[in-house]
């Protein structure tokens, strides 16, 4: 179940009324408030499921990310223009290579129903590729992702811009290691949103979700 349960998908909140008040005061004016953690994941289960059911590996991984994010209350908070907002809906953003050689952005509403999410993921990314269009969801908490599968990447540190303070997960090409398939994933987040321990817990839960897919 998504947290919190509210009729408003996005609303401004008073930082003093949250557990992030001290972090808000400490990191809001920092020139570099983003933190990046990188963890190597065992994605063997996702790859097997992808091949068995002919489902996009990336789509399955994005669903797992949304599933775990929906359980982390800090991932419903976001700093925007020196204000703190709380959301009650999640979406996963994916970057798609279009037919013109450029890229487009797709916001895909996360659904606990895996089949529904895969259906939406497939429709929106296919549309983006064919028509070179980006799709955006307003008033959704966006979890950004970027897959650079052209090569194996050990870690990615994204640029910081105050225009996009959302959390983001990035990865390259998965790699075979004996009987396992491994994939390093970098997780970038705003320090007002969560602390390092919260981010580490998110990554640990993500590994458990991947293994139980």
N, C-alpha and C positions, 0 to 999 in steps of 0.2 A: 504494500500500500504506500502511496506517495505521502511525503511529509512536507509541509503541513497540509491539513485538509481545510481549504478555504475557497470561497467563491471567487475571490480575486486572484488572478494568475500572477500578478505582480503588484507589490505595494511598497512604498517607502516606509522604513521603520526607524525608530530611534535607537542608535547604537548603544545607548546607556541601558536599554532594556534587553540587551542580548549578552551572551557570554563572550562576544568579540569586542567589547568596548575598549579594553586595554590595547588590544591589537589594532583597533581602528585608530586610536590616538598615536600609537607608536609607528605604524607603517603607512598611514595614509599619505604623508608627505615625503616618503622615502623616494629617492630618484630611481631605485630599482626594487620594487616591492614584490617581484615575482620570485618564486623558488622552484627549482626543478629537481625532482628525484627520478632516478632510473633504476628499474628492476628487470631482471631477466626472468621471463615467464616460460613455464612449460605449457605450450599450446598444442600438445599432441592430440588432445581430445577434440579441439576445435577443427584441426585439420582432418581427422578421421570423419567427423560428422559432416564436414563440408564435402568431402569426396563421396561419402556414402549416400547423402541426400541431394547432392548436386546443388548446394547452397553456397553463396559467396562466403569465403573465409572472413573477409573484412566485415560483412554484415553480421555474422555470428559474434565476432569480437565486439563490435559496436553494441549489440544487444546486451552482452555480458557487462559492458561498461555501464550502460544505462541501468541495468538491474541492480548493480552494486551502488551506483550513485543515488538511486532512489531511496536507499536505506541510510544515507549519510546526511544528517540535517545541515551540516555546514555547506554542502553543495547546493543548497537552495538559497544561499546568501551571496550577494555580489555587490562590489563597489562600482558605482557609476557616477562620474563627475562629482566626486567627494561626498556622495550620499550612499547609504546602505539600503539595499532592496532585498525583499524576500519574495521568492517565487513558489508556486505550487505545481508547476508543470515542467517536465524535462524534455529536452530534445537533443539529439545527437547530430552534430554537424560533420559532414564529410566533404572532402575536396575531390572534385571529379575532373579528369582530363577531357576536354571537349574536342570536337572534330576539327576545330580551327587551330589546334595546337596550344590553346590557352587552358585556363582552369575556370571552373565554376564552383559555387558553394551551395550545398544542399542541407537544409535543416529538416531533420526527420523526427517527428514526434515519437518519443519512446513509449512503447506499449508493453505491458507485462505479458501480453499474448505474443509469443515468439513468431507465430505464423503471420500475424497482422503486421508486426514490425518488418519482417522480411519482405512482405508484399509491398509495404510503403517504401522501403529502402530500394527495392528493385524498380518500382515505377518512377520514383523521383530521380534516381541516378540515371536511368535510361533516358528519361526526358531531358535531363541536363546535357547528356552526351549528344543526343540527336539535335536538340534545338538550341544548344549553347545558352541555356537559361539557368539562372540561380534561383533558388527558392528560399525564402526566409520566413520564420515564424516569430511574430512579435509577442512579447510578454511571456516567452518561454525561457527557462534557464537553459542556456546552450552549453553543452559539453563539446568542446571542439576536438576534432581528430584530424590527423594527417598521416597518410601511409605513403612512404616513399620506397616502393618495393623494387626499384631498379637495382638496389645494392643492399648488402648487409650493413646495418648501422648500429654502433654500440650505444650511442647516446645522442640526444638532440636537445639543444638549448635554443628556444625560440626568441625572437626579438621581443622587446617590451614596448607596448604602446598603450596609452591611456584610452584609446578608442576601443580596445578589446581586452578586458580584464578577466574574461571567462577562463575557467580551467581548460586545459588542453592536453590530450594524449597523442604522442607521435611515435612512429615506429618505421622500420625499414623492412627488408626481406627476411622472412623467417629462415632458420638454419637447422640442418639436421645434426644431431649429436647422439651417436650410438642409436638407441631405440627411441629417443625423444626428439621432439621438434621444439626448438627454443626461439624466443623472440624478446629482445630487449625493448622495453617500452618506457619512454620518458614522460613524466607527468609534471606539467607546469601549473602552478596555482598562485593566486594572490595571497600574500601573507595575512591580510586582513580577514580573508575568508576562512582560513584554517591554519593550524600550526603543523610543523613537520610530523609530529606524532599522529595527527589526524590523517595526513596524507599517506603515511606509512600503513596505517590501518586500512585505508581505502585500497591500497595496492595489495595488501595481504588478502583482503576479502575478494578482490578481483581474481587472484590466483585460485582461490577455493571455488569460486563460481565457474571459472573456466574448466576446472577439473570435474565439476559435477554436471556440466552441460549435457 
